[in-house]
Amino acid sequence: MPSPTHPWYAERVPLGRSGVTVSRIGLGTAPLGGLFSAVGGRQADDTLEAAWAAGIRYFDTAPHYGAGLAERRLGAFLTGIGHPRSQCTVSTKVGRLLMPGDSTPGDEAFHGEPGLFRIHDYSADGVYRSLAESLERSGLDAFDVVLIHDPDDHWEEAVTGAYPALDRLRAEGAIRAIGAGMNQTAMLTRFVTETDLDCVLVAGRYSLLDRSAADELLPACAKREVGVLVGGVFNSGILANLAPDATYDYAPAPEAVRRHALALGERCAAYGVALAAAALRFPLRHPAVTGVVVGARSAQEITVNVAHATATIPEELWAALDALERDGR
């Protein structure tokens, strides 16, 4: 068994062929940018400190998260005393530029920096500007991994503008690994098969509720030795909290999804396992998956996530959950 000072989830593993390593569980900073509700500065610092103390050494952020607030908070933490930058891996994203102008609390679901709004820009110039602004905002001297963020309606610009720009920066040594991060699998699979990515971050599409990434994306990544980071393991809430107002993919959960989640919860309860623990651990059972990225908005949530990560889950439960999937829910 791993020792308390070296838990399994803090193990550093290679991210594809890039030479970059990440902890098996990483911290997603969208909640620290005020996703769904505001988070105070002290609470954000306490969350980051709890993650560091727990051994988490991979941190994912983006300009989108709170209109720069998450990048600012993460950078301030990592440039502070006691958090050596050389001991962790940090990713950010490109594809959205922040512009001065009217914004309101809850803009794009974030309660972040006021007076800024987002525009999509997947051009090469947009990439260079975005990274320069992210470095200035965070105070960091470099990012290890840079991801093309949500180019769903912008494939041509992303593949002819953003990707070549990131490829050039990687060749120059300015960044160590490049990838794409999306809530869908089809375009990520295109990126994997048509470009030379080091990794993908797939959100919500390889979970107990949605295993669609296993159809084409994960096999393609395995074949090309592309690292796979899985986000959205709770599908934006429902697999962590089966409350009547639970959310799925950032919206109220449809009744069919809610019924499926309840059935999953019942199977887990029969084995004395929290549904959230099974949800967090599920993606890591696939050999193509490098790690999972889990968001948190408080030190208490870090504690809960660590407890889920270290819970004992019998193989019989995985078989029962797989059977539920095969039986069509």
TORSE-985070 format. One record per residue (C-alpha): z, x, y; residue number from 1; residue in one letter. Coordinates in pm, 1 decimal. Last residue first. Layout:
BEGIN
+----------+----------+----------+-----+---------+
!        Z !        X !        Y ! num ! residuo !
+----------+----------+----------+-----+---------+
!        Z !        X !        Y ! NUM !       A !
...
+----------+----------+----------+-----+---------+
***
This chain:
BEGIN
+----------+----------+----------+-----+---------+
!        Z !        X !        Y ! num ! residuo !
+----------+----------+----------+-----+---------+
!  -1769.7 !  -2917.1 !    132.4 ! 329 !       R !
!  -2108.9 !  -2883.8 !    -30.6 ! 328 !       G !
!  -1970.6 !  -2794.4 !   -373.1 ! 327 !       D !
!  -2071.2 !  -2431.6 !   -321.8 ! 326 !       R !
!  -1853.0 !  -2402.2 !    -11.4 ! 325 !       E !
!  -1551.7 !  -2557.8 !   -182.6 ! 324 !       L !
!  -1606.9 !  -2323.3 !   -476.3 ! 323 !       A !
!  -1603.4 !  -2023.3 !   -242.3 ! 322 !       D !
!  -1273.4 !  -2145.0 !    -99.4 ! 321 !       L !
!  -1123.5 !  -2179.4 !   -448.4 ! 320 !       A !
!  -1250.0 !  -1835.0 !   -550.9 ! 319 !       A !
!  -1102.9 !  -1684.4 !   -234.8 ! 318 !       W !
!   -775.0 !  -1857.6 !   -317.1 ! 317 !       L !
!   -773.3 !  -1719.4 !   -670.5 ! 316 !       E !
!   -807.4 !  -1368.4 !   -530.7 ! 315 !       E !
!   -459.3 !  -1406.7 !   -388.4 ! 314 !       P !
!   -405.6 !  -1351.2 !    -15.1 ! 313 !       I !
!   -101.4 !  -1146.3 !     86.4 ! 312 !       T !
!    -61.6 !  -1148.7 !    462.9 ! 311 !       A !
!   -128.9 !   -824.1 !    652.0 ! 310 !       T !
!   -409.6 !   -945.0 !    874.8 ! 309 !       A !
!   -239.8 !  -1280.3 !    933.8 ! 308 !       H !
!     78.1 !  -1105.1 !   1047.8 ! 307 !       A !
!   -130.0 !   -879.9 !   1272.6 ! 306 !       V !
!   -295.4 !  -1186.7 !   1423.1 ! 305 !       N !
!     42.6 !  -1349.1 !   1487.5 ! 304 !       V !
!    180.1 !  -1038.2 !   1657.9 ! 303 !       T !
!   -134.4 !  -1006.8 !   1869.6 ! 302 !       I !
!    -98.5 !  -1374.6 !   1962.2 ! 301 !       E !
!    258.9 !  -1305.4 !   2075.6 ! 300 !       Q !
!    139.9 !  -1018.7 !   2293.2 ! 299 !       A !
!    -76.3 !  -1269.8 !   2477.5 ! 298 !       S !
!   -439.7 !  -1372.4 !   2534.2 ! 297 !       R !
!   -595.2 !  -1258.4 !   2208.6 ! 296 !       A !
!   -951.6 !  -1221.3 !   2082.9 ! 295 !       G !
!  -1042.0 !  -1104.0 !   1734.8 ! 294 !       V !
!  -1323.0 !   -861.6 !   1657.1 ! 293 !       V !
!  -1387.5 !   -807.4 !   1286.8 ! 292 !       V !
!  -1498.8 !   -491.1 !   1113.8 ! 291 !       G !
!  -1773.2 !   -308.9 !    925.4 ! 290 !       T !
!  -1926.4 !   -602.8 !    741.0 ! 289 !       V !
!  -2203.8 !   -513.5 !    494.9 ! 288 !       A !
!  -1967.8 !   -509.6 !    196.3 ! 287 !       P !
!  -1863.1 !   -872.3 !    253.3 ! 286 !       H !
!  -1490.2 !   -929.8 !    197.5 ! 285 !       R !
!  -1424.5 !   -832.0 !    558.9 ! 284 !       L !
!  -1564.6 !  -1162.8 !    679.0 ! 283 !       P !
!  -1283.9 !  -1362.4 !    510.1 ! 282 !       F !
!   -981.6 !  -1176.1 !    650.1 ! 281 !       R !
!   -947.5 !  -1358.1 !    981.6 ! 280 !       L !
!  -1030.3 !  -1699.0 !    835.7 ! 279 !       A !
!   -790.1 !  -1652.6 !    542.8 ! 278 !       A !
!   -509.5 !  -1565.8 !    782.4 ! 277 !       A !
!   -601.1 !  -1856.1 !   1011.5 ! 276 !       A !
!   -582.1 !  -2099.7 !    719.7 ! 275 !       L !
!   -225.5 !  -1986.3 !    652.2 ! 274 !       A !
!   -163.2 !  -1898.5 !    288.2 ! 273 !       V !
!     84.9 !  -2063.9 !     52.6 ! 272 !       G !
!   -171.6 !  -2105.7 !   -224.5 ! 271 !       Y !
!   -198.6 !  -2484.7 !   -193.3 ! 270 !       A !
!   -186.4 !  -2438.8 !    182.8 ! 269 !       A !
!   -513.4 !  -2245.0 !    170.7 ! 268 !       C !
!   -692.7 !  -2521.5 !    -17.7 ! 267 !       R !
!   -555.3 !  -2781.2 !    224.9 ! 266 !       E !
!   -665.3 !  -2577.7 !    524.2 ! 265 !       G !
!  -1018.2 !  -2549.6 !    389.0 ! 264 !       L !
!  -1028.3 !  -2927.2 !    343.0 ! 263 !       A !
!   -902.3 !  -2973.0 !    698.9 ! 262 !       L !
!  -1172.6 !  -2739.1 !    825.7 ! 261 !       A !
!  -1439.8 !  -2938.1 !    642.8 ! 260 !       H !
!  -1309.1 !  -3263.2 !    788.5 ! 259 !       R !
!  -1309.2 !  -3111.3 !   1139.2 ! 258 !       R !
!  -1665.3 !  -2992.3 !   1096.2 ! 257 !       V !
!  -1775.7 !  -3340.3 !    993.8 ! 256 !       A !
!  -1586.1 !  -3494.2 !   1287.4 ! 255 !       E !
!  -1752.8 !  -3271.1 !   1545.6 ! 254 !       P !
!  -1516.7 !  -3013.6 !   1704.6 ! 253 !       A !
!  -1480.6 !  -3042.2 !   2081.3 ! 252 !       P !
!  -1683.3 !  -2760.0 !   2238.2 ! 251 !       A !
!  -1658.1 !  -2378.3 !   2252.0 ! 250 !       Y !
!  -1825.6 !  -2323.0 !   1913.9 ! 249 !       D !
!  -1568.4 !  -2548.6 !   1748.8 ! 248 !       Y !
!  -1270.1 !  -2672.4 !   1951.2 ! 247 !       T !
!   -952.8 !  -2840.7 !   1828.2 ! 246 !       A !
!   -839.4 !  -3153.7 !   2012.7 ! 245 !       D !
!   -693.9 !  -3317.0 !   1699.8 ! 244 !       P !
!   -504.5 !  -2994.4 !   1619.3 ! 243 !       A !
!   -626.6 !  -2780.4 !   1330.1 ! 242 !       L !
!   -533.9 !  -2455.5 !   1503.1 ! 241 !       N !
!   -659.3 !  -2111.7 !   1403.4 ! 240 !       A !
!   -968.3 !  -2230.5 !   1216.0 ! 239 !       L !
!  -1044.5 !  -2479.1 !   1494.7 ! 238 !       I !
!  -1027.6 !  -2229.7 !   1777.5 ! 237 !       G !
!  -1349.8 !  -2066.6 !   1891.8 ! 236 !       S !
!  -1502.1 !  -2054.8 !   1542.3 ! 235 !       N !
!  -1182.0 !  -1887.0 !   1415.5 ! 234 !       F !
!  -1373.0 !  -1575.8 !   1307.1 ! 233 !       V !
!  -1557.4 !  -1579.9 !   1639.7 ! 232 !       G !
!  -1651.9 !  -1215.8 !   1611.1 ! 231 !       G !
!  -1798.8 !  -1018.3 !   1322.7 ! 230 !       V !
!  -1900.5 !   -656.4 !   1370.4 ! 229 !       L !
!  -2183.2 !   -539.5 !   1146.9 ! 228 !       V !
!  -2300.4 !   -178.3 !   1135.9 ! 227 !       G !
!  -2669.6 !   -120.4 !   1067.0 ! 226 !       V !
!  -2745.6 !     77.8 !    753.3 ! 225 !       E !
!  -3105.4 !    -50.6 !    737.3 ! 224 !       R !
!  -3071.9 !   -231.1 !    403.4 ! 223 !       K !
!  -2714.6 !   -341.2 !    474.1 ! 222 !       A !
!  -2813.4 !   -480.6 !    813.0 ! 221 !       C !
!  -3102.9 !   -675.2 !    661.8 ! 220 !       A !
!  -2877.1 !   -812.7 !    387.1 ! 219 !       P !
!  -2621.8 !   -919.3 !    652.6 ! 218 !       L !
!  -2878.7 !  -1091.8 !    871.5 ! 217 !       L !
!  -3077.2 !  -1283.8 !    609.1 ! 216 !       E !
!  -2865.3 !  -1542.0 !    425.8 ! 215 !       D !
!  -2515.9 !  -1395.1 !    473.6 ! 214 !       A !
!  -2524.5 !  -1467.5 !    847.7 ! 213 !       A !
!  -2527.8 !  -1840.1 !    761.6 ! 212 !       S !
!  -2169.3 !  -1841.3 !    636.0 ! 211 !       R !
!  -2044.4 !  -2107.3 !    876.3 ! 210 !       D !
!  -1705.1 !  -2275.3 !    837.1 ! 209 !       L !
!  -1520.1 !  -1994.9 !    656.5 ! 208 !       L !
!  -1683.9 !  -1756.2 !    898.5 ! 207 !       S !
!  -1999.7 !  -1553.5 !    933.2 ! 206 !       Y !
!  -2193.0 !  -1722.7 !   1209.5 ! 205 !       R !
!  -1915.7 !  -1754.6 !   1465.1 ! 204 !       G !
!  -2004.5 !  -1442.1 !   1660.3 ! 203 !       A !
!  -2239.3 !  -1172.6 !   1533.6 ! 202 !       V !
!  -2187.9 !   -828.6 !   1687.5 ! 201 !       L !
!  -2472.5 !   -606.5 !   1575.4 ! 200 !       V !
!  -2487.3 !   -233.6 !   1514.2 ! 199 !       C !
!  -2681.5 !     91.4 !   1538.3 ! 198 !       D !
!  -3005.3 !    -69.9 !   1651.0 ! 197 !       L !
!  -3347.7 !     77.5 !   1583.9 ! 196 !       D !
!  -3585.5 !   -208.7 !   1659.4 ! 195 !       T !
!  -3795.1 !   -463.6 !   1466.6 ! 194 !       E !
!  -3581.9 !   -534.8 !   1157.8 ! 193 !       T !
!  -3237.1 !   -530.5 !   1318.2 ! 192 !       V !
!  -3350.0 !   -695.5 !   1641.0 ! 191 !       F !
!  -3531.0 !   -965.7 !   1446.0 ! 190 !       R !
!  -3218.7 !  -1028.1 !   1237.5 ! 189 !       T !
!  -3018.6 !  -1063.4 !   1557.9 ! 188 !       L !
!  -3276.1 !  -1318.0 !   1673.4 ! 187 !       M !
!  -3225.5 !  -1534.7 !   1366.2 ! 186 !       A !
!  -2848.0 !  -1491.7 !   1337.8 ! 185 !       T !
!  -2697.9 !  -1681.3 !   1630.6 ! 184 !       Q !
!  -2388.4 !  -1644.6 !   1849.5 ! 183 !       N !
!  -2507.2 !  -1311.1 !   1985.5 ! 182 !       M !
!  -2423.0 !   -943.5 !   2038.6 ! 181 !       G !
!  -2688.0 !   -674.0 !   2026.7 ! 180 !       A !
!  -2663.7 !   -304.2 !   1951.0 ! 179 !       G !
!  -2642.7 !     46.1 !   2086.5 ! 178 !       I !
!  -2438.7 !    352.2 !   1991.3 ! 177 !       A !
!  -2323.0 !    677.4 !   2153.4 ! 176 !       R !
!  -2387.4 !    620.1 !   2521.5 ! 175 !       I !
!  -2490.7 !    877.3 !   2782.7 ! 174 !       A !
!  -2611.7 !   1107.7 !   2505.9 ! 173 !       G !
!  -2967.7 !   1130.3 !   2640.8 ! 172 !       E !
!  -3107.0 !    969.9 !   2324.9 ! 171 !       A !
!  -2853.6 !    686.7 !   2360.4 ! 170 !       R !
!  -2950.0 !    633.0 !   2724.2 ! 169 !       L !
!  -3316.1 !    616.8 !   2623.5 ! 168 !       R !
!  -3246.5 !    366.0 !   2346.2 ! 167 !       D !
!  -3044.7 !    160.0 !   2593.9 ! 166 !       L !
!  -3339.9 !    146.7 !   2832.3 ! 165 !       A !
!  -3584.2 !     75.4 !   2547.5 ! 164 !       P !
!  -3363.7 !   -218.1 !   2436.1 ! 163 !       Y !
!  -3309.0 !   -372.6 !   2778.7 ! 162 !       A !
!  -3672.5 !   -386.1 !   2886.6 ! 161 !       G !
!  -3927.8 !   -453.7 !   2612.8 ! 160 !       T !
!  -3694.0 !   -609.5 !   2352.8 ! 159 !       V !
!  -3469.5 !   -785.4 !   2604.2 ! 158 !       A !
!  -3754.6 !   -899.6 !   2828.9 ! 157 !       E !
!  -3944.2 !  -1046.8 !   2536.3 ! 156 !       E !
!  -3639.3 !  -1203.9 !   2371.3 ! 155 !       W !
!  -3502.3 !  -1376.2 !   2681.8 ! 154 !       H !
!  -3397.1 !  -1726.1 !   2578.1 ! 153 !       D !
!  -3132.0 !  -1614.9 !   2329.4 ! 152 !       D !
!  -3056.8 !  -1280.7 !   2500.8 ! 151 !       P !
!  -2683.0 !  -1329.8 !   2441.7 ! 150 !       D !
!  -2552.9 !   -982.7 !   2534.1 ! 149 !       H !
!  -2743.3 !   -661.7 !   2461.7 ! 148 !       I !
!  -2463.2 !   -438.5 !   2333.2 ! 147 !       L !
!  -2334.6 !   -102.6 !   2455.1 ! 146 !       V !
!  -2114.5 !    118.3 !   2237.5 ! 145 !       V !
!  -1910.8 !    427.0 !   2331.9 ! 144 !       D !
!  -1870.4 !    343.1 !   2699.0 ! 143 !       F !
!  -1835.9 !    623.0 !   2952.0 ! 142 !       A !
!  -1627.5 !    764.3 !   3238.4 ! 141 !       D !
!  -1396.7 !    463.9 !   3256.4 ! 140 !       L !
!  -1284.0 !    327.0 !   3592.6 ! 139 !       G !
!  -1344.6 !    -24.8 !   3465.1 ! 138 !       S !
!  -1530.9 !   -165.7 !   3763.7 ! 137 !       R !
!  -1718.3 !    157.0 !   3839.1 ! 136 !       E !
!  -1824.7 !    197.5 !   3477.2 ! 135 !       L !
!  -1922.5 !   -169.9 !   3453.4 ! 134 !       S !
!  -2120.3 !   -144.0 !   3778.2 ! 133 !       E !
!  -2317.4 !    155.2 !   3652.8 ! 132 !       A !
!  -2372.6 !    -18.9 !   3320.6 ! 131 !       L !
!  -2507.0 !   -334.2 !   3484.6 ! 130 !       S !
!  -2731.2 !   -141.9 !   3723.2 ! 129 !       R !
!  -2888.0 !     62.9 !   3445.7 ! 128 !       Y !
!  -2935.8 !   -244.2 !   3225.6 ! 127 !       V !
!  -3082.8 !   -449.6 !   3510.5 ! 126 !       G !
!  -3327.1 !   -172.1 !   3589.1 ! 125 !       D !
!  -3441.2 !   -180.8 !   3226.1 ! 124 !       A !
!  -3481.9 !   -558.2 !   3245.6 ! 123 !       S !
!  -3252.3 !   -797.1 !   3060.6 ! 122 !       Y !
!  -3125.2 !   -980.6 !   3370.0 ! 121 !       D !
!  -2937.5 !  -1307.8 !   3339.4 ! 120 !       H !
!  -2752.8 !  -1404.6 !   3656.7 ! 119 !       I !
!  -2377.7 !  -1446.1 !   3687.4 ! 118 !       R !
!  -2163.6 !  -1564.1 !   3977.8 ! 117 !       F !
!  -1899.9 !  -1390.0 !   4184.6 ! 116 !       L !
!  -1666.4 !  -1518.5 !   4457.4 ! 115 !       G !
!  -1362.3 !  -1556.2 !   4236.8 ! 114 !       P !
!  -1273.7 !  -1317.6 !   3951.1 ! 113 !       E !
!  -1174.2 !  -1499.1 !   3634.5 ! 112 !       G !
!  -1101.9 !  -1848.7 !   3507.9 ! 111 !       H !
!  -1381.6 !  -1850.8 !   3253.2 ! 110 !       F !
!  -1546.1 !  -2151.6 !   3081.9 ! 109 !       A !
!  -1886.5 !  -2079.0 !   3245.5 ! 108 !       E !
!  -1711.6 !  -2125.8 !   3581.7 ! 107 !       D !
!  -1358.2 !  -2241.6 !   3496.2 ! 106 !       G !
!  -1227.2 !  -2175.9 !   3844.2 ! 105 !       P !
!  -1520.7 !  -2206.7 !   4087.2 ! 104 !       T !
!  -1793.0 !  -1971.0 !   4195.8 ! 103 !       S !
!  -1976.2 !  -1926.5 !   4523.8 ! 102 !       D !
!  -2157.8 !  -1603.0 !   4583.0 ! 101 !       G !
!  -2162.8 !  -1230.8 !   4523.9 ! 100 !       P !
!  -2368.9 !  -1137.5 !   4217.7 !  99 !       M !
!  -2259.6 !  -1023.6 !   3874.1 !  98 !       L !
!  -2537.6 !   -913.9 !   3641.1 !  97 !       L !
!  -2570.0 !  -1051.0 !   3290.1 !  96 !       R !
!  -2776.5 !   -880.4 !   3022.0 !  95 !       G !
!  -2559.0 !   -583.1 !   2936.4 !  94 !       V !
!  -2249.3 !   -548.3 !   2718.9 !  93 !       K !
!  -1934.1 !   -346.0 !   2672.5 !  92 !       T !
!  -1793.4 !   -149.2 !   2383.0 !  91 !       S !
!  -1487.7 !     73.8 !   2367.9 !  90 !       V !
!  -1370.5 !    304.2 !   2088.9 !  89 !       T !
!  -1022.3 !    453.1 !   2088.5 !  88 !       C !
!   -831.5 !    780.7 !   2052.5 !  87 !       Q !
!  -1034.5 !    980.9 !   2304.2 !  86 !       S !
!   -934.3 !    738.9 !   2578.7 !  85 !       R !
!   -573.4 !    841.6 !   2537.8 !  84 !       P !
!   -347.0 !    539.6 !   2593.1 !  83 !       H !
!     -5.6 !    674.7 !   2694.8 !  82 !       G !
!    -45.1 !    679.8 !   3070.6 !  81 !       I !
!   -309.9 !    458.9 !   3226.2 !  80 !       G !
!   -685.9 !    503.6 !   3213.0 !  79 !       T !
!   -704.8 !    275.0 !   2909.5 !  78 !       L !
!   -502.6 !     -1.8 !   3073.8 !  77 !       F !
!   -690.5 !      4.4 !   3402.8 !  76 !       A !
!  -1018.3 !     -1.8 !   3210.6 !  75 !       G !
!   -914.2 !   -302.5 !   3003.3 !  74 !       L !
!   -807.5 !   -495.4 !   3313.3 !  73 !       R !
!  -1124.6 !   -422.8 !   3509.6 !  72 !       R !
!  -1350.9 !   -494.8 !   3214.4 !  71 !       E !
!  -1171.9 !   -825.9 !   3154.1 !  70 !       A !
!  -1197.8 !   -923.9 !   3521.3 !  69 !       L !
!  -1570.8 !   -855.3 !   3550.5 !  68 !       G !
!  -1687.1 !  -1212.4 !   3599.8 !  67 !       A !
!  -1404.8 !  -1340.8 !   3376.6 !  66 !       G !
!  -1570.0 !  -1213.3 !   3063.0 !  65 !       Y !
!  -1939.7 !  -1193.7 !   3152.5 !  64 !       H !
!  -1911.2 !   -828.1 !   3255.3 !  63 !       P !
!  -1832.5 !   -754.0 !   2889.5 !  62 !       A !
!  -1547.8 !   -633.8 !   2664.8 !  61 !       T !
!  -1479.5 !   -507.3 !   2313.7 !  60 !       D !
!  -1182.0 !   -286.6 !   2226.7 !  59 !       F !
!  -1147.0 !    -79.2 !   1910.3 !  58 !       Y !
!   -827.5 !    114.7 !   1853.5 !  57 !       R !
!   -586.6 !   -142.0 !   1712.4 !  56 !       I !
!   -277.2 !     39.9 !   1585.3 !  55 !       G !
!    -16.3 !   -230.5 !   1644.5 !  54 !       A !
!    115.4 !    -44.6 !   1949.3 !  53 !       A !
!   -233.9 !    -54.1 !   2101.2 !  52 !       W !
!   -264.7 !   -427.7 !   2044.0 !  51 !       A !
!     82.0 !   -489.9 !   2188.7 !  50 !       A !
!     -3.0 !   -282.0 !   2495.5 !  49 !       E !
!   -324.9 !   -476.1 !   2547.1 !  48 !       L !
!   -141.6 !   -805.8 !   2529.8 !  47 !       T !
!    137.7 !   -684.9 !   2758.6 !  46 !       D !
!   -119.2 !   -573.2 !   3015.2 !  45 !       D !
!   -291.1 !   -913.3 !   3003.7 !  44 !       A !
!     41.4 !  -1092.8 !   3042.3 !  43 !       Q !
!    129.3 !   -875.8 !   3341.4 !  42 !       R !
!   -207.6 !   -949.6 !   3503.5 !  41 !       G !
!   -190.1 !  -1324.6 !   3458.5 !  40 !       G !
!   -418.0 !  -1514.5 !   3220.7 !  39 !       V !
!   -615.5 !  -1814.6 !   3347.2 !  38 !       A !
!   -742.2 !  -2082.8 !   3110.1 !  37 !       S !
!  -1052.4 !  -2154.1 !   2897.4 !  36 !       F !
!  -1149.6 !  -1783.2 !   2882.7 !  35 !       L !
!   -950.1 !  -1609.6 !   3155.3 !  34 !       G !
!  -1092.6 !  -1257.3 !   3139.4 !  33 !       G !
!   -805.2 !  -1159.4 !   2910.3 !  32 !       L !
!   -932.1 !  -1429.8 !   2671.6 !  31 !       P !
!  -1273.7 !  -1254.6 !   2660.6 !  30 !       A !
!  -1108.6 !   -923.5 !   2567.7 !  29 !       T !
!  -1194.9 !   -900.6 !   2198.3 !  28 !       G !
!   -954.5 !   -670.1 !   2016.0 !  27 !       L !
!  -1078.1 !   -484.5 !   1710.3 !  26 !       G !
!   -984.7 !   -508.3 !   1345.4 !  25 !       I !
!  -1129.9 !   -255.6 !   1101.4 !  24 !       R !
!  -1075.2 !     12.9 !   1364.1 !  23 !       S !
!  -1402.8 !    152.1 !   1492.8 !  22 !       V !
!  -1593.5 !    474.9 !   1430.5 !  21 !       T !
!  -1902.1 !    605.4 !   1608.7 !  20 !       V !
!  -2130.1 !    845.2 !   1419.9 !  19 !       G !
!  -2413.2 !    599.2 !   1474.8 !  18 !       S !
!  -2531.0 !    542.5 !   1117.4 !  17 !       R !
!  -2355.2 !    207.4 !   1083.7 !  16 !       G !
!  -2022.0 !    190.6 !   1260.2 !  15 !       L !
!  -1812.9 !    431.0 !   1054.2 !  14 !       P !
!  -1455.7 !    322.7 !    969.6 !  13 !       V !
!  -1123.5 !    393.3 !   1140.1 !  12 !       R !
!   -833.0 !    235.3 !    952.7 !  11 !       E !
!   -616.6 !     29.3 !   1187.9 !  10 !       A !
!   -662.6 !   -283.8 !    973.2 !   9 !       Y !
!   -519.8 !   -102.9 !    671.3 !   8 !       W !
!   -186.6 !    -37.4 !    838.7 !   7 !       P !
!   -100.0 !    322.9 !    923.2 !   6 !       H !
!    250.0 !    322.9 !   1073.0 !   5 !       T !
!    367.5 !     45.0 !    840.9 !   4 !       P !
!    236.5 !    245.7 !    541.9 !   3 !       S !
!    -69.6 !    123.6 !    356.1 !   2 !       P !
!      0.0 !      0.0 !      0.0 !   1 !       M !
+----------+----------+----------+-----+---------+
***
